[in-house]
Amino acid sequence: MKKILQKLSWAAGTLLNLVTGFAAVIYLFGVVIWMHAPAVAALLLTLAMTLPLFGIGWVLRRLGRSANQRTKPQPWYPPQNKE
């Protein structure tokens, strides 16, 4: 049960970060390119809107990764025999 919650927490954090980043890019495109707003003001406003969401995503990912540090990470490739 604990492993499932950690995997779900890590996945939720990753998904939240991806969706937040995508929404920020779309928002910046719409505000700066479409509506001709000043770029610096739009960047600051976008940063203020997205930092709390990125923070929550970071916390979720850290919670999901905390158990993986206790176990030794497995390589993604098969071990080779050294003879």
Residue pairs with C-beta under 8 A, 6 or more apart in sequence:
2 67
3 67
6 63
6 64
6 65
6 66
6 67
6 68
7 64
8 64
9 60
9 61
9 63
9 64
10 60
10 61
10 63
10 64
10 65
11 64
12 57
12 60
12 64
13 56
13 57
13 58
13 59
13 60
13 61
13 62
13 63
13 64
14 57
14 61
16 53
16 56
16 57
16 60
17 53
17 54
17 57
17 58
17 61
20 50
20 53
20 54
20 57
21 50
23 50
24 46
24 49
24 50
27 46
27 49
28 42
28 43
28 46
31 37
31 42
31 45
31 46
32 39
32 42
